Amino acid sequence: METDILIITALALEFNAVARLLSDTESVRHATGAIYKRGTFAAGTRNFSVAVVEAGAGNVNAAQETERALTFFQSGYIFFVGVAGGLKDVAIGDVVISSEVIHYEGGKAGNVYKPRLSTYPANYELTALAKSIAREASWQHRIDDGLGTFKAEVKPIAAGEKVVASERSATYELINQSVSQALAVEMEGFGFLAPIHAHHKKGIVIRGISDLLENKAAADAGGSQPLAARNAAAFLAEMLVELAKTLPESNHGNGPAVDRPAVSTVAAASAATHLLDNAEWRHQVAKVLGGLYEAGPTESGGAWKRAGGKVGFLSNNSSIESQWFAALERLAQGGAGDITIDSLLKTVQEDFSTNLKVQQFCQDISLF
């Protein structure tokens, strides 16, 4: 189900803060039983289709739900939106956007503990956009507390498996010694970014600060979590509006558009490579191929094999469209056999010579 924007949350209050931004919402059920809310976000003159899900707490839950939702919705931009604890230089209600997320609990426990940290950077495009919004404070008009009440920072975030509730805890000491550059600590960002990087998608974490470790229970009881979730959702809304301004118009005027460069003196092979590297274009091709070849790319004597493609790496445990997307993604990485995007589309064109969408894809890569 092609959807422009995918948003992962951990808690119900975070889910609700995001869902309030959407109109015309509907519940969407995955075959596994997962339930998403899907609706429309009005970003100026453009409407984004948006899906949001509550994954539950922890990096493992975040990774599993992000992987499942990515395959299901095929979104180009993915956000994690929620609350976090502040470590330094922030106040309750401030927003921290991940320049990177650092998993602080890896290490070797010998006579002396030796940290072995793992890090995932956020997407550069989204990081640059977040920096601009934070610098200009342009998101603050979306809340009613007055300009300057809260600030936003694009900085590292620490992620682990524990709720850190005191500066006197051993976990806090570990973070302070090993990840002193982090402004916030949470439990899902690293798991969220793992499948984002594996699928070569564009993702970032947005966190509202709900407590400052000391007196965490009192802060939560005082309503700091809904406040932090609201502010994180406000920053997300501003990012979507600004993102819409940077994207070229699509054929229907909605959603992230595919970059279709004009090909004149540029070699056709270069154009084909450029488009194959574009995830949105691959999504469109996979959707069409899924409708034309309902047995999937593993079909004996099907277009994929006839065009020279390997099938050993493909799985039949997902939807036909997802199988085609996985095949095209491997093709973009250069590990799919003797097949090329040219040979594949030429084979498809031979099978479905009158299909207008197939003809358009062939024109995109200057096949004829």
FENFEN-V552327 format. One record per residue. N is the residue number from 0. RES is the residue in one letter. D_FIRST is the distance of its C-alpha to the first C-alpha in Angstrom with 2 decimals. Layout:
n = [N,N]
res = [RES,RES]
d_first = [D_FIRST,D_FIRST]
This chain:
n = [0,1,2,3,4,5,6,7,8,9,10,11,12,13,14,15,16,17,18,19,20,21,22,23,24,25,26,27,28,29,30,31,32,33,34,35,36,37,38,39,40,41,42,43,44,45,46,47,48,49,50,51,52,53,54,55,56,57,58,59,60,61,62,63,64,65,66,67,68,69,70,71,72,73,74,75,76,77,78,79,80,81,82,83,84,85,86,87,88,89,90,91,92,93,94,95,96,97,98,99,100,101,102,103,104,105,106,107,108,109,110,111,112,113,114,115,116,117,118,119,120,121,122,123,124,125,126,127,128,129,130,131,132,133,134,135,136,137,138,139,140,141,142,143,144,145,146,147,148,149,150,151,152,153,154,155,156,157,158,159,160,161,162,163,164,165,166,167,168,169,170,171,172,173,174,175,176,177,178,179,180,181,182,183,184,185,186,187,188,189,190,191,192,193,194,195,196,197,198,199,200,201,202,203,204,205,206,207,208,209,210,211,212,213,214,215,216,217,218,219,220,221,222,223,224,225,226,227,228,229,230,231,232,233,234,235,236,237,238,239,240,241,242,243,244,245,246,247,248,249,250,251,252,253,254,255,256,257,258,259,260,261,262,263,264,265,266,267,268,269,270,271,272,273,274,275,276,277,278,279,280,281,282,283,284,285,286,287,288,289,290,291,292,293,294,295,296,297,298,299,300,301,302,303,304,305,306,307,308,309,310,311,312,313,314,315,316,317,318,319,320,321,322,323,324,325,326,327,328,329,330,331,332,333,334,335,336,337,338,339,340,341,342,343,344,345,346,347,348,349,350,351,352,353,354,355,356,357,358,359,360,361,362,363,364,365,366,367]
res = [M,E,T,D,I,L,I,I,T,A,L,A,L,E,F,N,A,V,A,R,L,L,S,D,T,E,S,V,R,H,A,T,G,A,I,Y,K,R,G,T,F,A,A,G,T,R,N,F,S,V,A,V,V,E,A,G,A,G,N,V,N,A,A,Q,E,T,E,R,A,L,T,F,F,Q,S,G,Y,I,F,F,V,G,V,A,G,G,L,K,D,V,A,I,G,D,V,V,I,S,S,E,V,I,H,Y,E,G,G,K,A,G,N,V,Y,K,P,R,L,S,T,Y,P,A,N,Y,E,L,T,A,L,A,K,S,I,A,R,E,A,S,W,Q,H,R,I,D,D,G,L,G,T,F,K,A,E,V,K,P,I,A,A,G,E,K,V,V,A,S,E,R,S,A,T,Y,E,L,I,N,Q,S,V,S,Q,A,L,A,V,E,M,E,G,F,G,F,L,A,P,I,H,A,H,H,K,K,G,I,V,I,R,G,I,S,D,L,L,E,N,K,A,A,A,D,A,G,G,S,Q,P,L,A,A,R,N,A,A,A,F,L,A,E,M,L,V,E,L,A,K,T,L,P,E,S,N,H,G,N,G,P,A,V,D,R,P,A,V,S,T,V,A,A,A,S,A,A,T,H,L,L,D,N,A,E,W,R,H,Q,V,A,K,V,L,G,G,L,Y,E,A,G,P,T,E,S,G,G,A,W,K,R,A,G,G,K,V,G,F,L,S,N,N,S,S,I,E,S,Q,W,F,A,A,L,E,R,L,A,Q,G,G,A,G,D,I,T,I,D,S,L,L,K,T,V,Q,E,D,F,S,T,N,L,K,V,Q,Q,F,C,Q,D,I,S,L,F]
d_first = [0.00,3.78,6.25,9.91,11.64,11.44,14.66,16.36,19.51,22.17,23.96,23.47,25.48,23.30,20.12,22.05,23.32,19.90,18.63,21.75,20.54,17.66,18.09,16.49,14.85,13.29,12.90,9.78,11.10,10.24,12.36,14.82,15.47,14.08,13.48,11.75,12.71,10.49,12.65,14.28,16.81,19.52,20.69,23.70,23.00,19.32,16.51,13.81,10.58,11.17,10.16,13.31,14.55,18.15,18.80,22.55,25.45,26.18,24.99,24.00,21.68,20.19,19.72,18.17,15.65,14.78,14.41,12.15,9.88,10.04,8.99,6.02,4.80,6.96,9.03,12.45,14.48,14.84,17.67,19.64,21.58,24.51,28.26,30.79,34.49,36.60,38.85,40.82,41.09,38.69,39.22,37.31,34.66,34.41,31.09,30.73,27.96,27.80,29.45,29.11,28.71,31.59,31.66,35.27,35.96,36.26,39.92,42.98,45.25,48.75,52.00,50.20,46.49,44.69,41.24,38.63,35.90,32.40,30.58,27.19,27.33,24.74,23.24,26.12,24.47,23.33,26.70,28.63,26.83,27.51,31.12,31.61,30.34,32.44,35.44,35.41,34.54,32.36,30.04,32.95,33.06,30.02,32.23,35.49,37.75,39.17,38.79,39.99,39.55,36.84,36.03,33.14,33.63,31.56,33.11,32.62,31.32,32.57,30.41,31.83,31.75,34.35,34.82,37.56,39.85,43.11,44.61,47.10,44.61,44.59,40.89,41.65,44.53,42.28,39.80,42.74,44.32,41.36,38.76,41.04,38.89,36.11,36.11,33.84,33.08,30.08,28.38,24.73,24.49,25.52,23.10,20.23,21.32,21.89,18.36,17.82,20.81,19.99,16.74,18.65,16.49,18.07,18.84,21.69,23.21,24.66,27.30,29.67,33.04,33.91,37.12,39.63,40.24,43.65,43.66,39.95,40.36,42.28,39.73,36.85,39.07,39.80,36.21,35.36,31.91,30.51,32.25,30.76,27.20,27.75,29.05,26.25,23.73,26.08,26.07,22.26,22.36,24.96,23.06,20.05,22.58,24.46,21.48,20.58,24.17,23.93,20.97,21.85,20.82,17.79,18.24,17.02,18.53,15.45,13.54,14.76,16.31,16.98,20.63,22.25,25.88,28.58,30.35,34.04,36.44,33.73,33.45,30.56,29.95,29.57,27.00,25.00,25.24,24.30,21.06,20.20,20.66,18.10,14.77,13.02,14.87,13.99,10.21,11.20,13.58,11.47,9.06,12.41,14.19,11.85,12.76,16.35,17.14,15.73,18.03,16.45,18.57,21.06,22.26,26.03,27.12,23.62,23.01,22.28,25.60,27.55,26.67,28.14,25.26,25.78,23.70,25.48,23.15,19.99,18.78,17.71,16.46,12.72,10.25,11.62,9.07,9.78,13.38,13.53,12.32,14.94,17.44,17.09,17.40,20.53,21.75,21.59,23.67,26.17,26.17,24.78,28.14,29.78,26.63,25.91,23.19,25.99,26.85,23.29,22.62,26.17,25.61,22.45,24.45,27.25,25.11,23.40,25.94,25.13,21.37,21.13,18.02,19.75,22.88,21.29,20.12,23.66,25.17,23.23,25.08,28.23,28.27,30.28]
